[in-house]
Amino acid sequence: MCSNNMSAVTVSGTEKETATVIFLHGLGDSGHGWAEALKAIRLPHVKYICPHASQIPVTLNMNITMPSWFDLKGLSPDSPEDDAGIKKAAENIKDIIDHEVKNGTPPNRILLGGFSQGGALSLYTALTCQQQLAGVVALSCWLPLRKSFPQAASASANKDVPILQCHGDQDPLIPVCFGAMTSDKLKTIVNPQKITFKTYPTLFHSSCPEEMAAVQEFIEKQLPRI
């Protein structure tokens, strides 16, 4: 369980834990699948926390109730957004970060990540967070409320946060051009040299072994054993 009563799957390290990865699943999913994926690339000194989103009605899916970090009203760059829901979800993730810090893990040893809607939330949370984080992994996603930036990041401690962005070039849900637009926007918010944007041929709205190898390499670099 997380500090704000958000349930989560935790993958413990196999030696003394000196770092934490918080990874957020996509729409309609749960933390279980990504916990298994991360277990396959885990580092022995890192704890992995994969929270579960609450069940809410989702406009995009005919108001069907499903696990979702916030309401989604569309997937195009000009779709209306759930301003209040996105900000509330980000505060919930910041509570998890605070909980880890209180338990002895410094913010700069905490890395945020996520896939699709979870990746979007991880980007927004990091870029509005007042604690300096180790990095962000953003898979097949976008930056929510992008028009509010860079003003929304004015109090952020993450102007130099390393960001690994990955996207399949055949993604039918969130086209790779949207990922490229997101990368360009991020370069106006944080140090452009800290942003890595990787694309994967023939990959749809999913992950692949090559992408997970890149994620593992990024985590190893940002959260080395100490």
C-alpha positions in Angstrom: 0.0 0.0 0.0 1.1 3.6 -0.7 0.9 6.4 1.8 -2.3 7.9 0.3 -4.1 4.6 0.4 -3.4 4.0 -3.3 -2.8 0.3 -3.7 0.3 -0.9 -5.6 2.4 -3.8 -6.5 5.9 -3.6 -5.0 8.9 -5.5 -6.4 11.6 -5.5 -3.7 15.3 -5.4 -4.3 17.4 -8.5 -3.7 19.9 -6.5 -1.6 19.8 -3.3 0.4 17.5 -0.9 -1.5 19.1 2.5 -2.2 16.7 3.7 -5.0 13.1 3.5 -6.1 11.4 3.4 -9.5 7.7 4.4 -9.5 6.1 3.1 -12.7 2.5 4.0 -13.8 0.4 1.7 -16.1 -1.8 2.7 -19.0 -5.5 3.2 -19.3 -7.6 0.1 -18.3 -4.6 -1.7 -16.9 -3.1 -2.4 -13.5 0.3 -2.3 -11.9 0.6 -6.1 -12.1 1.7 -6.4 -15.7 4.4 -3.7 -15.5 5.6 -5.1 -12.2 6.3 -8.4 -14.0 8.0 -6.5 -16.9 10.2 -4.6 -14.5 11.0 -7.7 -12.5 12.7 -9.1 -15.7 15.1 -6.1 -15.9 15.3 -5.2 -12.2 18.5 -4.1 -10.5 19.2 -5.7 -7.1 19.4 -2.3 -5.2 16.2 -0.8 -6.6 12.7 -1.1 -5.3 9.9 -0.9 -7.9 6.5 0.5 -7.1 3.7 0.0 -9.6 0.5 1.7 -8.3 -3.0 0.9 -9.5 -5.2 3.7 -10.8 -8.7 4.2 -9.4 -11.8 3.1 -11.3 -13.5 6.1 -12.9 -15.8 6.7 -15.9 -13.7 7.5 -19.0 -15.2 9.8 -21.6 -13.1 8.4 -24.4 -14.5 4.9 -23.8 -18.2 5.9 -23.6 -18.1 6.7 -19.9 -17.3 3.1 -19.1 -15.7 2.8 -15.6 -12.2 1.5 -15.7 -8.8 2.0 -14.1 -7.6 5.5 -15.2 -5.4 8.1 -13.6 -7.6 10.9 -14.9 -10.4 11.3 -17.5 -9.5 11.0 -21.1 -11.7 13.0 -23.5 -9.6 12.3 -26.7 -6.2 11.3 -27.9 -5.5 14.1 -30.4 -3.3 17.1 -29.7 -6.3 19.5 -29.6 -8.6 17.3 -27.5 -10.0 18.9 -24.3 -8.2 17.7 -21.1 -9.2 16.9 -17.5 -7.3 19.7 -15.9 -8.5 19.0 -12.3 -8.1 15.3 -12.7 -4.6 15.5 -14.0 -3.5 17.8 -11.2 -5.1 15.6 -8.5 -3.4 12.5 -10.0 -0.1 14.2 -10.0 -0.5 15.1 -6.3 -1.2 11.5 -5.5 2.0 10.4 -7.2 3.9 13.2 -5.4 2.5 11.7 -2.1 4.2 8.4 -3.0 7.4 10.2 -3.7 7.1 12.0 -0.3 6.5 8.6 1.4 9.6 7.1 -0.1 11.6 10.2 1.0 10.3 9.9 4.5 11.4 6.3 4.5 15.0 7.3 3.7 15.3 7.4 -0.1 16.5 10.8 -1.3 14.5 12.3 -4.2 17.5 12.2 -6.5 17.4 8.4 -6.0 13.7 8.2 -7.2 12.8 7.7 -10.8 9.4 8.1 -12.3 8.1 6.2 -15.3 5.0 5.0 -17.1 3.4 3.8 -20.3 0.8 5.7 -22.3 -1.5 7.5 -19.9 0.8 6.5 -17.0 3.8 7.9 -19.0 1.9 11.1 -19.5 1.2 11.4 -15.8 4.8 10.7 -14.9 6.0 13.5 -17.2 3.5 16.0 -15.8 4.3 15.0 -12.2 8.1 15.3 -12.6 7.8 18.6 -14.4 5.7 20.1 -11.6 7.6 18.5 -8.7 9.5 20.6 -6.2 11.9 17.7 -5.4 14.8 16.9 -7.8 14.2 13.4 -9.2 16.7 11.0 -10.8 14.9 10.8 -14.2 11.7 10.0 -16.1 10.9 7.1 -18.4 8.0 8.1 -20.8 6.8 5.3 -23.0 4.3 5.8 -25.9 2.9 8.9 -24.3 2.4 12.7 -24.4 2.7 15.7 -22.0 -0.7 16.6 -20.5 -1.7 20.2 -20.2 1.3 21.1 -22.4 -0.1 24.6 -23.1 0.4 25.4 -19.4 4.2 24.9 -19.7 6.8 26.2 -19.1 4.8 28.3 -16.6 3.5 25.2 -14.8 7.1 24.1 -14.2 8.2 27.5 -12.7 8.6 26.0 -9.2 9.9 22.6 -10.4 13.3 21.3 -9.3 13.6 19.2 -12.4 14.8 21.7 -15.1 17.8 19.3 -15.7 15.9 16.0 -15.2 17.0 13.3 -17.7 14.1 12.0 -19.7 14.0 8.8 -21.8 11.1 8.9 -24.3 10.3 5.8 -26.3 7.6 5.4 -29.0 6.6 2.8 -31.6 6.6 4.2 -35.1 3.4 2.3 -35.9 1.4 3.3 -32.8 -2.2 3.7 -33.9 -3.5 5.2 -30.7 -0.8 7.8 -29.9 1.0 8.4 -33.2 4.7 8.7 -33.2 4.4 12.3 -34.5 2.6 13.2 -31.2 5.6 11.7 -29.4 7.9 13.8 -31.5 5.8 17.0 -30.8 6.1 16.1 -27.1 9.8 15.8 -27.3 10.1 19.2 -29.0 7.9 20.7 -26.3 10.0 19.1 -23.5 13.1 20.8 -25.0 11.5 24.2 -24.2 10.9 23.2 -20.5 14.0 21.3 -19.5 17.6 21.1 -20.6 17.4 19.8 -24.2 20.6 17.8 -23.8 18.8 15.7 -21.1 16.1 14.4 -23.4 16.5 11.2 -25.4 13.8 10.2 -27.9 13.9 6.7 -29.3 11.6 5.2 -31.9 11.1 1.5 -32.7 10.2 0.3 -36.2 7.0 -1.8 -36.6 6.1 -1.3 -32.9 2.4 -0.6 -32.2 1.0 0.8 -28.9 3.1 -1.6 -26.8 6.6 -2.4 -25.7 9.3 -4.6 -27.0 12.5 -6.2 -25.8 14.7 -3.5 -27.4 12.7 -0.8 -25.6 12.9 -2.6 -22.3 16.7 -2.9 -22.7 16.9 0.9 -23.2 14.8 1.4 -20.1 17.1 -0.9 -18.1 20.2 0.9 -19.4 18.6 4.3 -18.5 17.7 3.1 -14.9 21.2 1.7 -14.4 22.7 5.1 -15.5 20.4 7.3 -13.4 20.3 5.0 -10.3 23.7 3.4 -10.0 24.6 1.2 -7.1 26.0 3.1 -4.2 
